Amino acid sequence: MLTRALAQELGKHGVRANAIAPGMIRTEFAKASWSNPAFLKQYEASLPLGRIGEPADLVGAALFLASDASAYVTGHTIFVEGGALT
């Protein structure tokens, strides 16, 4: 909701507000989860793409939002989570 509220407030100033919502990404922040082999196997089995994300998986969404390709996009959240929410 913060992204949507910011888009409403800042759009009149030419500012776009969007967000990236990552799923489990192989970073230090999530290491306690992905370094547990039993948990990782079960979690990956639940994902449509069958694997946790790598930091590079976020790059495309970030580049899209930072580029002119998203010039008419505001108030949205891009979920980069391997289908965890499907």
C-alpha angles and dihedrals in degrees: 000000000000090000091051093046092049090049090054094048100040102036092085087060093052093255119135120207120201136148141210116220109197124199120212107329123186096252135125089260092064097032094111088064104038094042090062103087095202093049093044093052092050094044094048090049088058094054122089089222091047099225142070118252129266122218089252089062089072095054098083094053092047093048091048093052092045094049135077087252087082096044092125097041121099137146095031137123119213111209112213099182111119093256096302091143096049 
